[in-house]
Amino acid sequence: MRLTSPARDRAPLRCALTGARGGYGRSLLAQLASTPELLPSVLVDPDVEGVAAMLAELADGTRDDPSAAARPGAEPALDAAAASAILVSGGTVLAAGPDAVPWDDLDILVEASGKIGPGCAYARQALRHGVHVVMVSKEVDTVAGPALAGLAAEAGLSYLPADGDQPANLLRLADWVAAVGLDVVAMGKSAEHDLLLDPAAGTLTQDGVSIPAPGFTDLLTLGADAPATLASRAALAAGLKRSAAADPCEMTVVAQRLGIGADVEQMHYPIARIDELADVYARREHGGLIGSEAALDVFSALRLPGEASFAGGVFAIVRTGDPATWELLREKGHVISRDGRYACLYWPYHLMGVETPLTLHAAADGRPGRAVRASTILAARAARDLDAGTEFHVAGHHHEIDGVDPVMIAPVPEATAFYLLDGARLRRPVRAGELIGAQDLEGLDPLAHELHRAGREDAGTAG
């Protein structure tokens, strides 16, 4: 049976979803069939036919579910007037671009385009029309989040990261930790794919790629010197790509809301088992990795065949208080460091669009969300020597840029946002290791650059 919720009693909310054809969009649309008070009224994607086909697949999948709401007919629209007429008739609008978005008929925008130019434009247009913004596009948020959050606050609107992705989930965990009164040492998430160690085969597998890992079984416990063990694990796993631009991007979304950054600019990325996390992320003087007051980080979850996955979940490392209390909690199965100083609290899941209805309701209720400040930026550091005229493009599943490393740093004038590089080109040669700034680039998206600069200026970190 499906449990009842007070949320079901609210008047229907009309939602627009950009990037509707993507994986996140599909997971949200699938869930909205079970939340009839949240209407997917306008679906925006250049692939209109693909969205229509996806809706047909989703309708087939819910045909035998008596609790699923019937999805209204979907029709393409070329302009906002035609879109409004479709909404009046009870239909769903399929829009290829911004011209067919009837802003005055909407309550909430879910921005999931993943592209900074369109994403910034959609979000600013929504806020100008009194529409709340739920931000899925972490790339947009790292570039323009501070400015967009400021615009939302001025208009009395919500600007919220979407539950279901790790940034919002980690911020929810941070709210819980703060409300309880615990002292945080580190927070973060696991990388998208676990590392699976098969002792019998002597292999290490990540996302379907296996490499030989002789001797890795001997490193299954941290031993007396945790950093040395972690270094040995990393060396044996060097043949696997464990870091991705999406990771520091997501942690920057969190950093700009919590006011803490990374311990090192590319994060530590330890390979760790769940029951080791409280020791791995202890302070350095207690045998762990953390040297700053509090830090954000990402780890590769190590597990054996048959063990549960961390599933890209989130964690918080906190200082313990009363020793007797935390020893009791250790006995109940909680993850406590060997010396009893630290505990790991974790949620081993992130369910993408399945959780996002939580944020849609929060936006409609006017929840303002945390203040967003450019205290940390996701900057671009050249990974190799780059010639003048080099063109940059975001590509691949993890939205990376060839030849450039994303780094989490305190803002400095000579550095601009990593994702502002998309579609731009270098004015001058840049040597490996140099930061890339706006002054080094031409062809920047004008609106994204304007919003990024505005957010930096508000924080007194112009660049």
C-alpha positions, 0 to 999 in steps of 0.5 A: 500500500502507498502511505498517505501524505499531507502533501497530497492535499495541496493544490496542483503545482505546475512545474517546468523541467529542462533537460527532460530527456536526460537520466535525471529528468526521466527519474523525476518524471517517473516519480511524478506519476505518483505525486498528482499534486506536482504536474510536469506541465512543461518539458523542455529539451531540444529532442522533443521527439525523444521526450515524447517517446520517453513519456510513452515508455513511462506510461506503459510502465505505470499502466498496471499501477493503480496508484499512478496518476494518468499522464496528460497528453503531451503536445509540442508548442512553438511559442508561449501563447501556444504553450499556455493554450495547451496548459489550459486544455489540461495537456503537457507542453513539449518545448524545444527551447525558451520561446515556448515556456509560458513562465506566467503559468508556472510555479516551479522550474527544475533546471536540469539542462546541465549547460551553463548558458541555457541553464543560467538563462532559464533560471534567471528568466524563471526568477524574473517571472516569480517562479521558484527554482530547483537547481539540478544543474550543479555546473550552473550552480558553481558558476552562478549559484551565488547570484541566482540565490541573491536574485531569488532572495530579493524576489521572495522566492526559493532557490534550492539544490534538488534532493536526490543529488548528493549536494542537497542530500549532504546539506540535509545531513549537515542540517541534521548534524547542526541541529543535533549539536555535533562538531563536524571534522569532514563531510562528503560523498562516495564516488559514483562507482564502488571499487569491488575487490575479488580476492579469489581472482585478484582483481579490482573492478570499477564500473565494469573495468577490471585490473589485476591487483596483486597484494590488494587483499593484504591491504584490506585493513588500515593497519597502524599507519592509515595514510601509508595503507591508503597510499598503497591502495591508491598505487595499486588502483592507479589503472582506474579513473577514480576522480571525475569533474562532477565530484568537485563540482558537487562539493563546490555546491556544498562549500558555497552553502556551508562555508567550508572547502576542500582539505586539498584542492583536488581532494584526497580520494582515499580508497576506504571501506565504510567501517574505516571512514571515522579513522580515515577522516580523522585529524592528521594528528590522530592518524587521519587525512584532515589538516584543516578545521573542517573539510569536504572530500570524496572517497572510493568505497571499497567492498568485497563481492556480496557486500552492500554498496555505498551507492554514491551516498553521503557522510559526515565525520563528527567528534564524539562526546561522552565516551560511554555513549559512543562506545555503546553506539559502537556496540550497536554497529555504528562506525566509530574510530579506533581511538573513540574520538570520531564517528561516521554518520552516513546515508548510503543512497542518492535516488536522483529524481525519486527524491526531488518531489521533496524539494518541489514541495519545499520550494512551494512552501517558500523555504529559502534555503541556505545563503550561497556565497562564493567562499570557494570556487571551482576553478580551472588549472591547466593539466598540460601546456595549452596554446593560444587559441585552444578551444574548450568544450565540456564533454562526456558523462562526467562533464569534463574539459580536456586539458584542464583540471577542476580544483576547489580553491578560495577565490582569487582574481586570476581564476574564473569558474571551471564551467565558464570555459565551455565554448570559450578559447584561450587568448594566450598560452597557458603553462601546465599548473597555471590557473585560467582566468576570465582575462585569458579567455574570449567567447565566454557566455555573456550571461553566465559570466555576468552572473558569476562576476556578480556573485564574486563581487557580492562576496568581495572576491571579484575575479 
